[in-house]
Amino acid sequence: MSDTNMKALFSAATCAAAIATFSIWKNERKKKSLCIDKCTSDNIVSSNRKVEPPIIETELEAHEEYSIDYFMHSENRQKALTLLRYSLTQSQYEQSAIILHGGDEISRYDTDTCYNFQQESFFQYLFGVREPGCAGMVDVTTGESILFIPRQSEEWELWCGERKPTSYFASHYLVDKVFYVDEIKSVLEKGYSVRKLFFLNGVNLDSNLRTTTTSEFNGMEAFEIDSVSLHPVLVECRVRKSTKELDLLRYINALSSQAHINVMKTIRPGMMEFYAESSFLHYCYSNGGARFHAYTCICGGGSNAATLHYGHAGAPNDKMLESGQLLLNDMGAQLHGYASDITCTFPVNGTFTPDQKFIYEAVLKAHDTVIEAIKPGISYIGMHLLSHRVLTQVFLDHGFFQNGTVDELMHHQVSAYFYPHGLGHLMGLDVHDVGGYLPGSGRSDKKILSNLRLGRVLEEGMVLTVEPGCYFIEAQLSAALKDPKIANFINQEMLARFRGTGGVRIESDIIVTSSGAENMTKVPRTAEAIEDLMKCRI
C-alpha cells in the first residue's frame, strides 16, 4: 500500500465513516449513583481547575445493574471490515474471512490451578467473549460473524457447571452463528466457500512483543493465508474509541476515581503500603464489580515513590508509611477488558511540607498546562516537551535550576534526569494500548524522548493518559552530577534537601474531543483540596 493510501486509511474521517449504521437496541438500565459525600464533594469542586469542570455527583451504573452493550463489538467488527476492505483491492478479499483465536487458560506451572482468565485483547475487541478457548470468524464480504466454542466434556460440566447450548452464545454475544472449534475447517469449506484467511500476526510497537495467539487449526493448509494485512488494521481501529467504548471507559474511570478518594480518606501513618492497594481493589470490586486491575498497583511511600514501577514481586508494597512522607498511588481498575490508569500523590499525614508542595505544584502545573493544550491536530511529542518546559521554568523560577535559560536547559535535557518517563500513552483494552506509533516509526533515542510511548498527532476519539512526574532517583542524580555540563544547571545545595524523598506523579485519563480534551478522572488535585479532603479522614 502506498504511503498516501496508508495515511488515508488511518485518518479520523475514514475511521468515523467505517462505523456502520445500526438500528441500535439498548436495554433499559437501572441507574445507581455513586455519590461523593458532602465532604468529598466540596473538596472535588474546590480542586477543579479550568480543565476539570465541577462535578459533584457522578451518575454511574453499578456492575450488577450495568449491562455491557454487545452491539459495541458488532460495531467494532464492522469498523474493522470497512478498513480492511479499504486497504485491499476487491480481488484480494473476495471469498475471504478473518479468523481470530482468543486466549486459553494458563495453569500455574505444573498444578491444576489456573490463573484467573483474561481474554486476548484483539479477540475481546471483535467479540467481547469472556470464556477461554474460543475462536471467531468474520466473512469479509458479507460481514457475517461466527463464534467457535470449545466442545466441553461431562467431566468439565461436573466441575464448571452446565454446558450452555450454542444458542446461548449466539444471543448473548450477538453473533450470527455458533459452531464448535473442531468444526472450523468444515464450516469454512462447506458453508462459505472461503479460499483465503486473514490471520492476526504483528508486533506491538509499545512493548516490541509479537502477538501471542495463533489462528492455526487442523486443515488450514487448504487455504491461502494472509498474516500481514489484519494486524495494522485492527491496531488502528483500537486507537479511536467508539461512543460505547467511551461510555465504558468513563464508567470505570469514575469508579477508580472514587476508589482513590476512598484511599485518601482512610490512610494513616503507621499503615502498610499494601493497605492502599487492598482498599482500592476492594472498593472497585465491591462497588463496581471490577474483578481485575489494569496493572500491578503501585503504592510507594517516601523514597519508594522514586521507583517508577514499584509494587513488583520484589517490592510488593510492603513498607510502613510514616508521617512526613508522600504516598504515590498509581492504580486503575478494569472492567470488560477496558482499563483505567490514575495516579494520586498526597501526604501520609494530610499536610504537605513546603518542599513537598513546591514539587507537587510544579508537576500539577505541567499536568494542567498539557490538558488545556490538547486538541486534535496537536503532536503528542510536542505535549511531552511542553510538560518538560513547564517543569523547567518552575524549577528555574524557584532556584532549583540555575545558570541558564529554559531553552538552554531543554537543549541539555536537564529535566529528563528528574522526569525520565514519557508524558503518557494510549489507553483502552490495554493500559498501554496499541498504536502509539505508526508503522515505520518508533521511539527516539534522545534521553528526553526515549521512554515516550505515544508519538502521534492527536485525533478525536483517542484516549490517553497525561502523567508528568518529578523524582529523585539516585542513579539518575548520580549520572547528572557526574556530567559537569548538567551539574552546572542544578542547585546542588537545594537538591540535597530532596534526595531520598521519593517523587510525585499526577496522572489523569483523557478523551481527545473535537475541540479539546475531556478529563475523565475526578479526584482532588490542588494541594489545598487534598489537605481539605484528608481533614475529613474516616
N, C-alpha and C positions, 0 to 999 in steps of 0.2 A: 504494500500500500504506500502511496506517496505521502510525503510529509504534509501536503495540503489536505489530502483526504483524512489523514490521521487527526489533524487539528480539527477538521470539521466534525469528525466522529466524536471527539472529546469535547466539543463545545457545549455550553449550557443549553443553547437553543435546541440542539439536536436531542439532548437527553430529555429536555422538557417535553418535546414532541413525541418522544418514544413511549410515554405513559399512555396506554390505551384508554379509550373511553369505555368505562364500565357502568352498568347500572348498579350502583353501589347499595348493597344491603347492609344494614347495620343493626346489631342488637340494641334494644333499649337497655341502657345500663343504669343501674342504680349508682348514685354518686355517694362518695364518702369524703368528707373534708378532713384533711389532716391539718387542723388549725393550729397555728402558732399561738401559744397562750399569750396573755396580755404583756407579761414581762418581756418575752421574746419578741413579740410583735413590735413593741415600741422601739426596741433596740435595732431590729432589722430596718425599720423605717429610718431611724436616725443614722444608720450606717450607709444608706443608699446614696450613691453619687449620681452624676448625670448618666452614667452607663447602667445604673441599676434603678429603674423606676420603682417607686414604693409599692410593695405588695405585702399586705398584712395577712391575707388569708389565701392559701393556695388550694384550689379545689382539685382533689386527686381521687382516683378510683382505687379503693383497697383491692389487693390482689384477689381476694376471694370473690369480689364482685367485678373484677376487671377482666373483660373478655378480649383476648387478643383477636384482632380483626384479620382473619387469614386471607382476606382479599389483598392485604398488603403483599403477600407472596405471589398472588396471581398477577398483581401489577408489576412486581419485580421480574417475573418470568416474561411478561410482555415487553417490558423495557429491554431486557437482555436480548430477546429475539429481534427487536427492531434494530438495535445497534449491531448485532451480528450480521443481519441481512445487509445493513448499510455498508458494512466493511468488506463484503464479498460480492462477487457477481452472482446472478441468479443460478447459473450453471454450477457454481461452487457450493450452493446449499440445497439444490433440488434433491429430493429423496434422502434427506439427512436428518439427523436427530442429535440433540445434546444428551450425553449420558454422564451422570454425576453420581458418585458414591458418597454416602455420608460416613460418619465416623463409626468406629467399633468400640465396644467396651474393652478396657485395658485392665488386666489383672495386676495386682501388687506383687511383682516378682513371681515366685513360684506358688503363690497361695490362690485360693478360690475366692478371695475378696477382691472386688473391683473398685477402682477409683470412681467417684460419682461422675456419671457420663455427662459430657457436654458436646453438643453437636459441632461438626466441622462447619466453619463459618460460611463458606460458599454454598454448601448444601442448605444450611439454615436460611440463607438469603433467598434461595429459589423455592424452598418447600416448607420451611418452618417446622420440620418434623423433630420431635424430641426423642424418639426411640432410636437406639443404635442398630447398625447392621442393615440399613436400608439403601436403596438406590433410587434414582429418579431419571425420567426421560421426558424431553420436550421435543415434539415434532417441529422442526424449524419452519416448515411450510405452513402447516395448519395451526400451530400453537397448542395442539392437544397435549395434555400432561398426563403422565403415568407415574405412579409410585410403586416401587417394588419393595416388598416387605419380607423379612425372614420367615421361613416356614417353621414354626415353633413345635416342639415335641410335647408329649404328655408329661415328661419329666419337667420340662420348663414350666408347664401350667401348674404343676404341683407347688413349685416354689414361688412363682412370679404372678400367679393369678390367671384368670380366664383368658383364653386365646380369643382375641377380638376378630370378627369376620372382616373380610376385605371391604365390605360396605361401610363399616365404621370409619376406616381410614379415608375412604373417598369423601364422605360427608364432613368429617372433622377437618381435614386438611384441604378441602376444596380442590381436589384433583379430579380429572375426568375418569380415570380408570385405575384400578389397583390389581397387581399380579404379585406373584412370589419371585424372589430374587433368582431362583433357579430356572425361571421361565424367560429370562431376558432375551436369549437368542431366538427362541421360537416366536416370541411376540414381535420382535423386530422383523423377522423374515416373513412370517405368515400374515401378520396383521397390518404391517405398514410398508412393506416393500422398501425398507431402508437399505441404502447401499453405502452410506458414509456416516461416520460418527465423529462428533466433536468431543474430545476428552479435555479435562482440565489439567494443565501442566504449566507451571511457571514459577518464577522466583518473586517472593515478597521483597520489594525494594527497601522496605523498612528494616526487616530482620536479616535480609540476604539468605533466607531459608526457602527451600523449594516446597511446593505444595506436597502434603504428606499422604493424601488419599489417592488411590488408584481406581480407574474406571474399568480395569481389566475384568473379563469374565470368560467362561468357557465358550469357545466358538467365535471369539472376537476376530480371529484371523480371516473370517469370511467377509469382513467389511473393510472399506477404506477408512483409515484413521487420520484425523487432523488433531494434533496435540499442540498446535501453535495459536490458533485463532481465538479460542474461547477465553483464555485467561485475561488478556488485556481488556476485553470487552466487559467481563464481569467485574474486574477491578474498577473500571470507570463507572459502571452502574452503581457500585457501592459508594463511590466518592460523593455523589449528590443524593441526599436523602429525600424520600417521598414524604408527603404530608402525614401518612400513617406512621412512618418511621419517626418523624419528628415528634409526633404526639407521644409515642412510647418513650423516646429519649427525654422529653420534658417530664414525664411521669417519674422515671427512675432517677432523674436529676433532682427533682423536688424531694423525693423520698430520701436520697442521700444527703441533701442539704439539711433536712430535718434531723437526720441521724448525727451529722456533725454538730449541729446546735445542741443536741441532747448530750453529746460528749462534753462540750464546753461547760454545760450547766452542772455536770456531775464530777468533773475531775478535781482532784485534791493532791497537795504534796503528800508523799508517803505511799501513794498508789503505785502500782507497777505499770509500765508502758502498755502491757497487754490488756489492761483494763479498758483502754481506749478502743483497742481492736475488738474485744469481745462485746463491749457496749454497742459499738457501731453495727457489728454483724447481727446482734440480737435485735436491735431496733429495726433494721431493714427487713429481716426475715419475719419478725412478729407483726410488724405494721404494714408491710407491703408484699410479703410472700417472696422476697428476693432470696432464694436459697444460696445463690453463688455471689461471690465478689469478683469484680472485673480483673483483679490482680492482687498480689500479696499486699496486705495492709502495711503501711509504713508509719510507725508511731515512734518517732525519735525524740527523746528528751535531752536537752543540753547538747553536749558535743556530738551525740548520736545523730542529731539533725544534719550534721555535715556529711553523713554517709547517704548518698543520693537514693540508693535503693536498700536502705536499712529495712530490717524485718525478714531478711532471708534466713535460711536454715541455721546459719552460723551466728546470727544476731537476731533472734526471734522476738523482738520487742519485750525483752525480759529484764530491763533495768528499772530501778526505783526512780520515781520522779521526785525532784527536790524543789523546794521553794527557791525562787530566783532564776529557775531555768525557763526557757521557752520549750514548748512541745510542738513539734511539726507532725501533723496528721495528714497523710496522703491516702485517702480511702475512697472507694467507689463501689456501689452495688451494681448488680447485673440482673436483668430480667428478660426472658425470652431471647437470650443471647446478646442483648444490647447493653452497652456499658455506660457508666458514669465515671468521672475522674476528677475529684475535688481535693484541694489541699488547703487546710487552715493552719495557721501558726499563731499561738497565743501563749501568754504567761501562765505557768502552772499555778501560781498563787493569785492570779487575777489582776495583777498590776504590772505594766511594762516599766522597766528601768529606763532612764534617759537614753542609754546606749542602745538598748533593745528597740526602743521606739524610733530612734534615728534609722536603724537598718530596716525596720518594718515599714516605715513610711516611705523610704526610698524605693523599696520593692513595690509597694502599693501604688506609688506614682507611676512606675513603669507599667504595671498591670492596667491601671485605668487609662493611661495615655494610649496604649495599644488598642484597647477595646473601643475607645472613642474614634480611632482612626480606621478601624476595619470596615471594609465595604467591598463589593465586587470590583474587580479590576486592580486591586492592590496586591503587590507582591508580598508573600508571607516572609520571604527573606528580608525585605525592607522593614517589616514589622519587628522581626527579630533584632535587626540592627538598631531600630528605633528604641527598643527596650534597653539595649546596651547604652545608647546615647543618654537616655534619661537617667539611668543609674550613674553613669559617669559624671553628668552635670551635677547631680545632687552630691556626690562624693567630693567633687571639686568645691562646690559651694560651702561644704562643711569642713574642708581642710583635710579630709581623709586621702584624697588625691591631691597632687601638688605639681608645681614646676612644669606646667604645660596647659594647653587649651584642650577643649573637648575633642577637636579634630586630631590633635597630636596624640592624645591618649587612645582614641579609636584606631588610629593608624598602627599603634604598637599593641593593640588588642589587650590593653591592661585589664579591662573589666572581665575578660574571659577567665582570668585566674580566680575570680570570685563568683562568677556566674558561668560555669563550664558546660552547662547543658543547653539544649535548644529551648526556644520560647514555647514550643508546643508541638502538637501532632494532630492528625485527623483522628476522629473517634466515631465508633458506630458498633458494628458487630464484634470488632476487636478494639480493645482500649487504645492500642496503637494501630489504627485501621490502615488498610491497604491504600495505595495510590498517592502516597506523599510526594513522590517524584514521578514525572512522566517517563515512559520508556526511553532509554538512551541518555537519561540524565542521572544525577546522583549527588551525593554529598560532596561538599568542598573539602579540601584538605587544610584550609585555613583554620587555625585554632578556634577562632570566634564562631565559625560556621560548621565545624566538623561533626558536631553532635545534633545538628538540626534535622528533625525527622520530616519536615514539611518544607518543600522548596518550590511551591507553585503559586501562580496567580490565583487569587481567591475568586470563587464563583458562588452565586446564590445557591443555597441548599447544602453547601459544605458544613460539616460540624467539626469543630476543632477546639483544642484547649489553648488557653493563654496562661502560662505558668512561669513568670520570671522568678528569679531567686537570687540570694546572696549567701555565700557560705564561707566558712573559714576552715578549709581543708588543708591539713598540714602539708601534704605532698604538693599541692598547688602553691601554697605560700612559700615553701622552700624553693621551688623552681623559680618563682617570681623574684625572690630576693637574691638568688644566685646570678640573675641576669642584671648587670649594672644599669642597663637602659630601662628595664622595668622597675627595678628597685628605686630609681631616682624619682619616679612618679608617685610613690607610696609613702605616706607619712608613717614611718615605722614606729614612732612613739605612740601614735594613736592606734595603730594596728595591734600593738601589744595588749591593749585593753580588750580586744575581741578574740584573740587566739584561744582556742579551746571552748568557745561558747556555742558552737554549732552553726546554725544558719536559719534562714527564713525562706519559705516558698509560699506563694499565693497563687492558687490555680482555680480558674473558672472554666466552664464549658459553654461554648459559643456557637450559635447558629448564624451563618452569614445570610443576611436577608437581602432584599432587592435594593435597600438603601443604606444598610449599615450592619449592625450586629445586635442579636438578641442574646442576652446573658441568661442562661437557664439556671445558674447557680445563685441561690438566695440565702446567703449567710451574712452575719455581721462582718464588715471588712475594716472599718476605721478602728484605730487603737481605742478611741473613746467608746465606740459601740461595743467592742469586745469587753472592755472593762465593765461597762454598764451591765451587759448580759451576765458576766461572771459574778456580779454582786447578787444576782438572783439565784445563785447555785443552790441546787437541791441538797 
